[in-house]
Amino acid sequence: MRFLLKGFRNGLGAIIAFISWIVPVSKVKRTSEQQHKVDKETINIELYQFFGCPFCIKTRRMIKRLNLHIITRNAQTIGSKFRDEIQRETGKVQVPCLKITNGDEVQWMFESNEISTYLNKHFR
């Protein structure tokens, strides 16, 4: 039963990801100077995510809409270095998760709505 549920969830996630891929997102327009400044500010931000997770898709679309160059990390595969890192550093594997590094300080932000609020506040 668990195997069937996991297969259904993964299949549904793939369908949602496909729909997200074919539905365009209108991006924020910036001058090249503004975009360069934003790119410098996002260099230390990473998104830990699962491909078919609806909340991760929502977050990736927000990142795309805001025209941000944020590295995505696949934390879905058990035993992967990114899954192990999020487990070790936060005590859980929950996605989406935004990792914000500021010098020696690292902030882990969960919940797609919280991430969207943060990104809109800082990069709109």
C-alpha positions as CSV (number, residue, x, y, z in Angstrom):
1,M,0.0,0.0,0.0
2,R,2.8,2.4,0.9
3,F,4.5,1.7,-2.4
4,L,1.3,2.5,-4.3
5,L,0.8,5.8,-2.4
6,K,4.4,6.8,-3.1
7,G,4.0,6.0,-6.8
8,F,0.7,8.0,-7.0
9,R,2.3,11.0,-5.2
10,N,5.4,10.9,-7.5
11,G,3.2,10.6,-10.6
12,L,0.9,13.4,-9.5
13,G,4.0,15.5,-8.7
14,A,5.4,14.9,-12.2
15,I,2.1,16.0,-13.7
16,I,2.1,19.2,-11.7
17,A,5.7,19.9,-12.6
18,F,4.9,19.4,-16.3
19,I,1.9,21.8,-16.1
20,S,4.1,24.3,-14.3
21,W,6.7,23.9,-17.0
22,I,4.2,24.6,-19.9
23,V,2.4,27.5,-18.2
24,P,4.6,30.6,-18.6
25,V,5.6,33.0,-15.8
26,S,5.9,36.7,-16.4
27,K,9.3,37.8,-15.0
28,V,10.1,41.0,-13.2
29,K,12.0,43.4,-15.5
30,R,15.1,45.1,-14.3
31,T,17.9,47.1,-15.8
32,S,21.2,45.2,-16.3
33,E,22.6,47.2,-13.3
34,Q,19.7,46.3,-11.1
35,Q,19.8,42.6,-12.2
36,H,23.6,42.5,-11.5
37,K,23.0,43.8,-8.0
38,V,20.2,41.2,-7.3
39,D,22.4,38.5,-8.7
40,K,25.2,39.5,-6.2
41,E,22.6,39.4,-3.4
42,T,21.3,35.9,-4.3
43,I,24.7,34.3,-4.7
44,N,24.6,32.9,-1.2
45,I,21.0,31.6,-1.3
46,E,20.1,28.0,-2.2
47,L,16.8,26.2,-2.5
48,Y,16.6,22.7,-1.2
49,Q,13.7,21.0,-2.9
50,F,12.0,17.9,-4.4
51,F,11.2,18.0,-8.1
52,G,7.5,17.1,-7.9
53,C,6.6,18.7,-4.6
54,P,3.8,21.2,-5.2
55,F,5.1,23.6,-2.6
56,C,8.6,23.4,-4.2
57,I,7.0,24.1,-7.6
58,K,5.3,27.1,-6.1
59,T,8.6,28.4,-4.7
60,R,10.5,27.7,-7.9
61,R,7.8,29.7,-9.9
62,M,8.2,32.6,-7.4
63,I,12.0,32.5,-8.0
64,K,11.5,32.5,-11.7
65,R,8.9,35.3,-11.6
66,L,11.2,37.4,-9.5
67,N,14.0,36.7,-12.1
68,L,16.3,35.4,-9.3
69,H,19.4,33.2,-10.0
70,I,19.1,30.9,-7.0
71,I,20.8,27.5,-7.0
72,T,18.4,24.6,-6.5
73,R,19.5,21.5,-4.5
74,N,17.8,18.1,-5.0
75,A,17.2,16.8,-1.5
76,Q,14.8,14.0,-2.6
77,T,17.3,11.1,-3.0
78,I,17.9,9.3,0.2
79,G,21.6,9.3,0.9
80,S,22.3,12.4,-1.3
81,K,24.7,15.0,0.1
82,F,22.0,17.7,0.0
83,R,19.4,15.6,1.8
84,D,22.1,14.6,4.4
85,E,23.1,18.2,4.8
86,I,19.5,19.5,5.5
87,Q,18.9,16.6,7.9
88,R,22.2,17.3,9.8
89,E,21.8,21.1,9.9
90,T,18.1,21.4,10.6
91,G,17.2,18.0,12.2
92,K,14.6,17.3,9.5
93,V,14.1,16.8,5.8
94,Q,11.4,19.3,4.9
95,V,11.2,21.1,1.6
96,P,11.1,23.7,0.2
97,C,13.9,25.0,2.3
98,L,15.8,28.2,1.6
99,K,19.4,28.3,2.9
100,I,20.6,31.8,3.3
101,T,24.3,32.2,4.1
102,N,25.6,35.5,5.4
103,G,29.3,35.1,6.3
104,D,29.5,32.5,9.1
105,E,25.7,32.8,9.7
106,V,23.3,30.4,8.1
107,Q,19.5,30.8,8.2
108,W,17.3,27.9,7.1
109,M,13.8,29.0,6.1
110,F,11.0,26.5,5.6
111,E,7.4,26.9,4.4
112,S,6.7,28.1,0.9
113,N,4.6,31.1,2.0
114,E,7.4,32.3,4.4
115,I,10.0,31.9,1.5
116,S,7.7,33.8,-0.9
117,T,7.3,36.6,1.6
118,Y,11.0,36.9,2.2
119,L,11.8,36.9,-1.6
120,N,9.1,39.4,-2.4
121,K,10.3,41.7,0.4
122,H,14.0,41.6,-0.6
123,F,13.9,41.2,-4.4
124,R,10.7,42.8,-5.8
